[in-house]
């Protein structure tokens, strides 16, 4: 379980630092953030989901059969790879928060050529892989379903913001800009 803990949380810290740096830069360049995002809930739910799975796995006596752990690790690594492909494709535009920079072009290269939200597909894969690796038969499906519900709300907010930016709608008139 310790190895799974590191596999999950070390990259999460790296991603959080990168996101924070990009968020500060986006806001400094005039990025606009909607007031109705689920970011604060996701900040708790994302690490909490993995923690719940790890705790259930520990409570159940450790990881399941080696083959199940191997499948889970493969799913997790493939999902993390897709997520990082999305992160690298977006470059400085990748953030944890929904921040849209007016006038910035919509990214349609990399995995965005085929998927509308490859980062979120990666996140669901990470959760699925972790559930398999830990043997979290209860926490895994519940946490994944709960996070998919949050992602659905997030996608609606993000899609609205990006559509407004593409149409040239004055984002500042519709949403508050967070420059704190």
MOLIN-V609337 format. One record per backbone hydrogen bond with DSSP energy under -1.0 kcal/mol. CO is the residue of the C=O (numbers start at 1). NH is the residue of the N-H. If there is no record, write none. Layout:
co=CO nh=NH
co=CO nh=NH
//
This chain:
co=1 nh=5
co=2 nh=6
co=3 nh=7
co=4 nh=8
co=5 nh=9
co=6 nh=10
co=9 nh=13
co=10 nh=14
co=11 nh=15
co=12 nh=16
co=13 nh=17
co=14 nh=18
co=15 nh=19
co=16 nh=20
co=17 nh=21
co=18 nh=22
co=19 nh=23
co=20 nh=24
co=21 nh=25
co=22 nh=26
co=23 nh=27
co=24 nh=28
co=25 nh=29
co=26 nh=31
co=27 nh=30
co=32 nh=100
co=38 nh=42
co=39 nh=43
co=41 nh=45
co=42 nh=46
co=44 nh=48
co=45 nh=49
co=46 nh=50
co=47 nh=51
co=48 nh=52
co=49 nh=53
co=50 nh=54
co=51 nh=55
co=52 nh=56
co=53 nh=57
co=54 nh=58
co=55 nh=59
co=56 nh=60
co=57 nh=62
co=58 nh=61
co=65 nh=69
co=66 nh=70
co=67 nh=71
co=68 nh=72
co=69 nh=73
co=70 nh=74
co=71 nh=75
co=72 nh=76
co=73 nh=77
co=74 nh=78
co=75 nh=79
co=76 nh=80
co=77 nh=81
co=78 nh=82
co=79 nh=83
co=80 nh=84
co=81 nh=85
co=82 nh=86
co=83 nh=87
co=84 nh=88
co=85 nh=89
co=86 nh=90
co=87 nh=91
co=90 nh=93
co=91 nh=94
co=100 nh=32
co=101 nh=104
co=109 nh=112
co=110 nh=113
co=111 nh=114
co=111 nh=115
co=117 nh=121
co=118 nh=122
co=119 nh=123
co=120 nh=124
co=121 nh=125
co=122 nh=126
co=123 nh=127
co=124 nh=128
co=125 nh=129
co=126 nh=130
co=127 nh=131
co=128 nh=132
co=129 nh=133
co=130 nh=134
co=131 nh=135
co=131 nh=136
co=135 nh=137
co=138 nh=142
co=139 nh=143
co=140 nh=144
co=141 nh=145
co=142 nh=146
co=143 nh=147
co=144 nh=148
co=145 nh=149
co=146 nh=150
co=147 nh=151
co=148 nh=152
co=149 nh=153
co=150 nh=154
co=151 nh=155
co=152 nh=156
co=153 nh=157
co=154 nh=158
co=155 nh=159
co=156 nh=160
co=157 nh=161
co=158 nh=162
co=159 nh=163
co=160 nh=164
co=161 nh=165
co=162 nh=166
co=163 nh=167
co=164 nh=169
co=169 nh=171
co=170 nh=173
co=171 nh=174
co=171 nh=175
//
